[in-house]
Structures are given as structure tokens and as C-alpha cells.
């Protein structure tokens, strides 16, 4: 391992104050930033932004069954070029968590909508839509997500997973890496958390070519240690794929120190 170990552990000590333990199934905006010319998704914790690609949602959050407007999307000023638009696509068909893995849905569909614009996510990948960014280059939008049935009645409950990407229309910014929203419809919080952990371990981890690069900078360094410690005891800083952020992830991160492959 080509690393100055004493300097690395000094970084750990300096970042230790950033440790926080956000619940995996809380509501929040998906924070959007731009890194190395591409969009990136994060969560905003008390210790700062922590890169993340699996997010939770609960149908009924608006007081209406099978509807939610969480999570929202929040990009700070300057993220986008003024005058452009930001949007999303669904990269895979809607899937349902069966307690062990994901399976295709039957008649279930999720509609993502904003005013008169809408996109129905069914059994296949589907294009989304884009919305104008603010004059300062920021972007804050809450879509309405509605679960419905294309045929018979909906199952009484379920946990559904959608894979998304974000894009900008400026012709320069690259789309985000895939990210997932795990929607809970009348199932227990423990089951919801289990589905989130499964997606983290089986989809998000496998889609990350350099899992130790938590800040998306293209190399593993001190900011990644800070991000890892900020996500301690949650799946958000999981480097070694065990579904948690702990000492094993520090070891894996240190062994990958330097530029990503």
C-alpha cells in the first residue's frame, strides 16, 4: 500500500468530529452537486454532504394513500448553467422487494409528475422529463410520485424500487451515476430498511467502479475519510459491501488510497 500511514490516520483523527448517525429511512432532499463534469447525488447530514445513491420514500407522506412528494431534489446555486433544464430518466423497470431480492412487478406502476408533466414507470426503462433551473443555477423541485395499478387492484402493501439518473440539458454536464429510490407502501420500517440495505449491497455497490471514492473526485483521499466517518454505522459509507460503515471500511479505503483505476 503506497501511503503515508501516519498522515492517513492523522486525517482520520481530524475528521472524527464529523461522525453522525442519520437514520436510513428518514425524509430528506436528494442534494445534487457537480463533480468532475458529472452530476452527483448526496445526503446533507450535520457533518456535511455525504455521497449517497440509495434513498427512501414512504407513500402516504402527504396524508394521501399511495402518494408522496419525498424525497425532493435540491441543487445549490451555481450547480447548473442558468437557462438550462434539469431532469431525470428511469433506467430500469419498476421492481418489488420480496424480502430476499427484487422481482418484476405485475400491474403496479409509479407515475412521477410535476404540474402537467408526467412519466409512468412500468416494467421497462422509461424517459422522464426536465424542468427549468433557477436564475442562479440552483434547482429545487418536489415531484409527486403516485403508485397505481394498470389492471387489477393494487396489492395491499409492498416495497418498490426505481433506478434513476439525473441529467442537464447544457450539452456538457454528464448524467449522474444511477441512483435508487426505495418506496414503502404500508410495510414495516424494518422491512423498508432491509430493502434499502439490499439495494445498497447488491445494486449500488456493484455499480461503483471505485467504491472508496465516496466524494466522486476520482481519487481516494482525506475527503473520503471524512465522508466515511460522517456516515458511520449507516449504509451510506459502506466501502466493502457488508451493508454497514465500520472499521472494515476504513481498512478498505486506506488500501485503495490514491487515484481510482
N, C-alpha and C positions, 0 to 999 in steps of 0.2 A: 504494500500500500504506500503510494508516494504521497506522504502527508506529514506535516509537522504536527505530531500528536499533541504536544503541549499547547500549540496555538489553537488547535481544534477544540481541546477541552476548555481553553480559556473562552472561546466563543460560546460553548455550552453554558459556562458559568455566567457570562454576561447576559445571555438570553433567558436564564432561568426565571426571571421575574415575569416573563410573558406567559407562563403556564396558565391555562384556563381550561375549563371542562364544560363546553356547551353541550346541551342535550342534543342527541342525534335527530330527534323528531320535533324540534321547535320550528316556529314560523319565522321567516326572515326573507328579505330580498336577496336574490342572487346578485352579487356585486360583479360588475363587468369591468375589466381593465383591458389594456392592450400591452402585450409583451412580445418582443421580437417580431413585430409586424402582424401578430395574430391576436384575436380576442381570447380572453381567458376568464374563467368563472371562479369566484371565491365566495367565502362567507366572511362577514365582518364580526370579529369577536372583540372582547375587551382588550386583547393583546394585539389587535390589528387584523389585517386581512390574512386569511388562511386559504390557500388554493384548495378548491373542492369541486368535485364533479358529480356528486350524488346528493340530491335534495329531497326533502319531504313535503308532502301536502296532505291535507285532510278535507275530503268532501264534507260539506255541511258547515264549513268555517264561516260562511256568510249568513248562517241561520236557515239556509235553503237546502234541502236534501240534494245530494249529487251535484252540487255546485261549489266551486271555490275560486277565489282570485289570488290565492297564495301558492307558491311564492311569487313575488313581483321581480322585476328586473331593474337594477339601479346602476347606471354608469356615471361616474363623476364628470364634472365639466372637463372638456378637453379630450375625452376619450375618443370621440368621433369628430370627423370633419363637419363643421356646420354646413347645412344644406343637403346632407346625405340622409339616408334612412338606415335603420337597423331592423333586423328581423330574425326569423327562426325557420328551420325545417325540421320535420320528423324523419329521423334516419332509419327507423325500423317500425314494424307494425306494433300495435298495442299488444302487450303481453300481461299475463296474470300470474301472480306468485301463488304456487300451490303448497307452500310450506317447505319445499325442498329445492325447487328451481322454478324457472319461468316456463310457461306454456302459452301457446296461441289462444287468443280469446275466441268466443263464438260470435254472438250478436252484439257484444259490448263495443261501444265507440266512445271516444272523448272528442268533444268539439272545443277548440280553442278560438276565442272570439274577442274582438275589440270593436265596439260600435257596430258598423255594418260589415266589417271584415270577419271572415271565419275560415277555419280549416278543420276538417274532420279527420281524425286519426283512427284508422281502422286496422285491417290486417296487413297492410302494406305500408312502406315508406310513403310519405306524402309531403308536398310542398306546403310551407306556411305562408306568411305574409310579412311585410315590413311596414314600419311606422316612422314618421319624420323624427329626427333628433332635435333637441333644443338648440336655440341660437348659440349657446355657449359650448356646444359639443357634448353636453350631458344627455342622459336618456333615462327616464323613469316611467315604467309602464306596468300595470297590472292587467293581465289578460283574465278573462273568465274561462275557466275550464269546467265543462259540463259533461257528466257521464250519462249516457243514454243507450238504449237498445235499438238496433236496426231491425229487430224482428220481434221475438217474444219479450216477455218482461225481463228486467234486469235480475240477476241473482241477488239474493237478499243482502249479500256483503261480498267484499273482495278487496284485494290489493293489486293495483295495476301499475305497470312500469312503461314509461315512454322515454325513448332516446332522442335527444335533440342536438342541434347545433345552432349557433348564432352566427349571423353574417352582417356585413356592412356593404352598402352599395357604392362605396367610393372607388371601387376597382383596384384598390391597393391592399387594404387590410384583409388578411387571411381569415377564414372562418375559425370559430373556436374548435377545440377538441370536442369530441362527443361528451355530452353530459346527460344525466338521467334524473327524472322526477318520479318519485315513488308515491303514488296516490293511494290513500287509505279510505275505503268506503265501509264504515261500520265494523271494522275488525279491531282487535285489541291493540294497544300500544306496543305490547311485547311482540306481537306478530308483525306489526309495522316495522319495528326496529330490526327484527330478524330479516325482513325483506331488504331493508336498506343495507344491512351488513352483507347479505348475499350479493347484491349488486356491486357493492364496493369491492368484494373479494373476487368475483367472477367476471365482471364486465369492466369496471373502471380500472382495476389493477392491470388486467391484461391489455388494455388499450393504451397504457402509458409506456412508451419506449424507454423512458428514463425515470423510474418511479421515485428516485431520491431527489429529483429536481422539482421540489414542491412549489417553488415560486415561478416556474416556467421560464427561467432565464437562459437555459441552455447549458448550465453547468451547476455542479453541486458545491455549495459553499456555505458561509456563515448565515446568509438569509434563510437557507433551507433548514438549518438547525433551529433558528428562531421560529419558523413556521411549524416545525415538528413539535417543539415544546409548547407552542400555543394550542396545539391540537391534542395534547397529552390525554390519554385514556379515552379517546374517541376514535372513530374510523378515519377521520379527516387527514391524519398524518401517517397513515399506515404505509410503510415502505416495503415491508417483507411479505405482505399479503396474508397476515394472520387475522385481519379484521379489527385490530386494535393498534394504538400508538403507545409504545413502551420502549424499554431498554433495547430490545432486539432491533427496533427500527433505528435507534442511534447507531448501533454497530453496523447495520446495513448501509446507512447513509455515509458513515465515515469511510467504509470500504469502497464507496463509489465517488469519493472526493475528486473534484476536477471537472473538466469538460465532459458533457454527455457523449456517448458514442454517436 
